């Protein structure tokens, strides 16, 4: 009688032979790059459909693919509250933009990430971290700062890694599913005030300062890699938010670290960031400051500051002292550019010196016109 594995969870039982369980590996990508870009949507879905027995073995029920890159929760049901995903009372629970109903669907960017529900009803993000020889550095970073004692420090804004599991030569990380992303902090549908946005920027700087103190440079500190509990949307109620959403830093694929004994002047990188699914032959898809494009060694910590600042280059608070500090984050000269700790101290001093009501303003969105390595900015009609 052939040996079988019974996948015993509270999910629907699945039976699969031991041989078939191991042979699933042949249907999966051989490296992280192929996993990130396997082809069209049907090919993306075929990967995760093949993985279903593996996920169920670990008590995870995949969300259902509906169309294009959209996923629905099981039976479009709501998750249990996890402490990581909320909506404001003004948006409510039922249908409508920003309502809790939106927590029952998800749009993925690439198939390296999947949403699933645990056996006890919580929604989590499954992230492919290692495939074969790719991704070991990222797991090293995540084990160091997204799990263990350092993950308990309030100044650490790295999204916690709840656990990992393995299948053959593949390692998956399990993370909380959050409700928002700083990419939509302003200029999009959420009606966040200047104060709401500045609170997010301050937390992002605190998160960068934390990893920088550990000798870690992220090198992809784009605002899309900062997640949120929720959007405060103080402009909807025209009252200062009582609760503030926490900001979380994700995706350490191209991060680098330097040991404490490494001299400061030796803590440099050369060329566009690479690692994980991004190889040195790939074209880096995000804007880069002049020092990176020069081909000479550069300070990767100052790159993080520039990347965060560039994400808010179209944001204006209309408060000169604040806008001046934000402009310093994207100075072409990395020597003149502040460190994350310096920027955090300067910005927090100004923001904290003002009554919260003074920041209950609508942000101004500017039009950006790149001119060489520098960025020329001209005022355009107000965004959100």
DRENKEMAR-72104 format. One record per residue (C-alpha): residue in one letter; x, y, z. Coordinates in steps of 0.001 Angstrom, whole numbers, padded with zeros to 6 digits, always signed. Example, Ala and Ser with C-alpha at 12.3 -4.5 7.8 and 13.67 -1.06 7.14 Angstrom:
2
A+012300-004500+007800;S+013670-001060+007140;
REM end
This chain:
384
X+000000+000000+000000;X+001599+003335-001040;X+002455+005841+001666;X+000086+008830+001733;X+000102+012186+003466;X-003173+013300+005053;X-003239+017064+005296;X-004956+017409+008634;X-006070+020982+009244;X-009462+022533+009772;X-009506+023162+006029;X-011157+020766+003621;X-009078+017543+003776;X-006734+016863+000881;X-005159+013519+000077;X-002056+013284-002058;X+000505+010545-002444;X+003982+011140-001092;X+005413+010755-004599;X+002973+013287-006068;X+003637+015653-003166;X+007339+015728-003986;X+006760+015840-007745;X+004893+019146-007393;X+008297+020818-007400;X+008671+020161-011133;X+005710+022448-011826;X+007229+025419-009983;X+009789+028034-011125;X+013454+027216-010660;X+014469+030657-009424;X+013000+033857-007961;X+013169+035818-011215;X+011048+033259-013064;X+008608+033242-010162;X+008209+037008-010238;X+007626+037063-013998;X+006418+033655-015201;X+004327+035089-018033;X+000641+035931-018259;X-002015+035609-015554;X-002930+031942-016291;X+000717+030959-015812;X+000841+032910-012536;X-002261+031127-011310;X-000983+027711-012387;X+001977+028119-010032;X-000191+028715-006983;X-002784+026142-007999;X-000006+023562-007982;X+001032+024725-004515;X-002400+024303-002956;X-001610+020928-001298;X+001553+022406+000224;X-000279+025410+001638;X-003128+023307+003024;X-000575+021106+004745;X+000463+024250+006630;X-003083+025293+007482;X-003437+027947+004762;X-006373+028372+002398;X-005540+030450-000661;X-007777+033292-001675;X-009665+032622-004901;X-008460+034101-008160;X-011290+035951-009915;X-009927+037936-012847;X-006671+039479-013987;X-004648+039957-010788;X-007532+040071-008309;X-008098+037654-005450;X-011194+037190-003293;X-011292+035930+000282;X-013061+032592+000830;X-016756+033184+000094;X-015941+036922+000163;X-016067+036636+003942;X-014466+039050+006406;X-011347+038035+008325;X-010938+038091+012066;X-009412+041317+013349;X-005651+040861+013436;X-004462+044277+014614;X-002894+045003+011198;X-005828+045962+008942;X-008534+048498+009755;X-010772+051072+008093;X-012040+054316+009594;X-015616+054586+010968;X-016386+057236+008363;X-015849+054630+005623;X-017869+051963+007413;X-018179+048227+006936;X-020318+047590+003860;X-019779+048480+000220;X-018059+051686-000742;X-014623+053109-001384;X-012375+052456+001604;X-014975+050387+003467;X-014143+047175+005303;X-015620+045229+002401;X-012431+046043+000491;X-010501+043865+002934;X-012177+040861+001293;X-010302+041329-002011;X-006707+041958-003020;X-004860+042967-006181;X-001377+041494-006465;X+001438+043089-008456;X+003351+039900-009190;X+002971+036220-008195;X+005799+036310-005657;X+003056+037209-003133;X-000206+035484-002253;X-002968+036107+000274;X-004358+033221+002314;X-006553+032578+005325;X-005290+030627+008288;X-007220+027808+009894;X-008306+030156+012697;X-009649+032808+010299;X-006858+035388+009993;X-005666+036723+006652;X-001941+036620+005933;X+000428+037347+003071;X+002559+034470+001818;X+005818+035710+000346;X+008230+033516-001604;X+011623+034304-000055;X+014025+031586-001229;X+014029+029506-004406;X+017057+027287-004837;X+020081+029586-004374;X+018154+032863-004591;X+016921+034901-001621;X+019062+033641+001249;X+020269+037157+002076;X+016720+038455+002426;X+015823+035644+004834;X+018896+036552+006879;X+017664+040132+007213;X+014096+039074+008032;X+015203+036644+010737;X+017298+039392+012267;X+014801+042274+012328;X+011344+040923+011417;X+011415+038167+014026;X+013007+037688+017432;X+013785+040315+020091;X+014511+043208+017693;X+011011+042919+016245;X+009644+043969+019656;X+011256+047412+019607;X+008830+050241+018885;X+011323+052035+016618;X+011559+048964+014386;X+009016+049433+011597;X+009798+046220+009734;X+006639+044210+009076;X+006784+041215+011446;X+007421+037780+009967;X+005032+035424+011752;X+006686+032203+010633;X+008382+030447+007746;X+007836+027072+006150;X+009688+025104+003515;X+008864+022918+000556;X+011820+021259-001118;X+014246+024124-001931;X+011595+026853-001502;X+011092+028950+001630;X+007909+030915+002263;X+007466+033699+004803;X+004116+034414+006453;X+003315+038055+007217;X+000230+039941+008466;X-002024+041325+005762;X-002249+045113+006156;X-004882+047528+004859;X-002937+050187+002981;X+000255+051431+001395;X+002036+054795+001470;X+001894+054832-002318;X-001688+056069-001931;X-000976+058377+000995;X-001747+061485-001051;X-002824+062305-004572;X-005117+059285-004585;X-008515+058456-003090;X-007688+058615+000683;X-008427+062066+002084;X-005356+062314+004286;X-004395+065676+005735;X-000907+067180+005768;X-000621+065985+009364;X-001612+062445+008370;X+001025+062323+005633;X+003772+063821+007798;X+003103+061249+010496;X+003683+058545+007878;X+006899+060178+006672;X+008203+060487+010228;X+007516+056821+010899;X+009204+055837+007632;X+012278+057857+008623;X+012256+056228+012046;X+012136+052818+010376;X+015080+053670+008134;X+017045+055131+011045;X+016508+051891+012961;X+017936+049609+010267;X+020706+052104+009464;X+021851+051978+013080;X+022196+048209+012601;X+024353+048711+009508;X+021555+047724+007103;X+020699+049786+004010;X+017383+048900+002338;X+018172+050321-001158;X+014528+050175-002262;X+012917+052628+000167;X+010185+053546-002285;X+006871+054561-000718;X+005313+051386-002190;X+007447+049396+000270;X+005867+051066+003305;X+002553+049562+004395;X-000128+050989+006704;X-002689+049825+009253;X-005229+052133+007644;X-005615+055612+006148;X-006499+058237+008819;X-008363+060497+006340;X-008606+063401+008764;X-009955+065593+005966;X-013171+063543+005855;X-014111+064544+009380;X-011967+067700+009662;X-010833+066536+013083;X-007379+065473+014214;X-007201+061679+014257;X-007055+060181+017755;X-005426+056951+016584;X-002535+056893+014147;X-001805+053998+011774;X+001574+052336+012140;X+003889+052303+009127;X+005688+049071+008188;X+008741+048559+005980;X+008834+045502+003689;X+010903+043858+000921;X+014579+043457+001765;X+015501+041808-001550;X+018251+044265-002445;X+019300+045248+001082;X+022953+045212+002139;X+024529+045185+005568;X+027894+046036+007019;X+029407+044556+010197;X+030105+046920+013118;X+033860+046667+012528;X+033507+047915+008928;X+034831+051517+008718;X+032240+054126+007798;X+034133+055098+004639;X+034035+051462+003487;X+030254+051162+003781;X+029552+051741+000117;X+027745+050186-002830;X+028377+050403-006573;X+025754+050482-009312;X+021982+049968-009207;X+020693+047700-006421;X+020435+043981-007172;X+019533+040823-005307;X+016705+038298-005040;X+014539+038647-008133;X+016544+041686-009320;X+019765+040652-011064;X+022655+042882-012053;X+021617+042501-015711;X+018100+043820-015048;X+017243+047453-015667;X+016392+049081-012334;X+012821+050257-012678;X+012823+053158-010210;X+014414+056635-010317;X+017942+056799-008904;X+020027+059713-007594;X+023095+060936-009531;X+025641+059128-007359;X+024199+055711-008204;X+024122+056372-011933;X+027700+057641-011851;X+029070+054125-011499;X+031264+055190-008583;X+030998+053916-004988;X+028188+055607-003069;X+026649+055673+000400;X+023641+053274+000321;X+022178+054836+003481;X+021924+058201+001732;X+020291+056343-001187;X+017507+055231+001189;X+016898+058837+002236;X+016748+059997-001387;X+014358+057191-002364;X+011946+058019+000447;X+012154+061720-000341;X+011583+061140-004038;X+008369+059294-003242;X+007058+062548-001751;X+008619+064939-004243;X+005175+066040-005452;X+003868+066568-001914;X+003739+070058-000443;X+002519+070846+003038;X+002453+074601+002212;X+004434+075101+005439;X+007866+076437+004332;X+009900+075004+007226;X+008513+071515+006587;X+008777+071647+002798;X+012404+072790+003092;X+013308+069686+005112;X+011517+067390+002680;X+013372+069025-000226;X+016691+068281+001490;X+015953+064555+001277;X+016427+064654-002500;X+019460+066913-002772;X+021708+065799-005635;X+024797+066040-003418;X+024715+063055-001044;X+027082+064824+001353;X+024600+067681+001785;X+021702+065262+002027;X+020787+064474+005672;X+021028+061032+007182;X+017779+059346+008168;X+018415+060203+011829;X+019152+063842+011022;X+016058+064179+008850;X+013929+062499+011517;X+015170+064872+014210;X+014708+068008+012092;X+011254+067119+010813;X+009939+065912+014183;X+011154+069108+015869;X+009171+071262+013463;X+006045+069077+013405;X+005965+068640+017182;X+006292+072389+017720;X+002979+072963+015947;X-000522+072328+017289;X-002090+069318+015493;X-004932+071516+014211;X-002402+073571+012239;X-001664+070475+010133;X-005300+069775+009326;X-004647+070983+005777;X-005172+069582+002312;X-001838+068667+000708;X-000869+070333-002549;X+000255+068008-005311;X+002889+069373-007677;X+003794+068513-011222;X+007276+067032-011564;X+009344+067481-014705;X+012699+065642-014654;X+015580+067666-016087;X+018749+065597-016244;X+019669+064326-012803;X+017877+067164-011049;X+014149+067546-010629;X+012333+070698-011610;X+009043+071218-009809;X+006204+073478-010793;X+002897+074023-009052;X-000090+072222-010585;X-003737+072125-009514;X-004240+070646-006076;X-004284+066886-005820;X-005888+064975-003009;
REM end
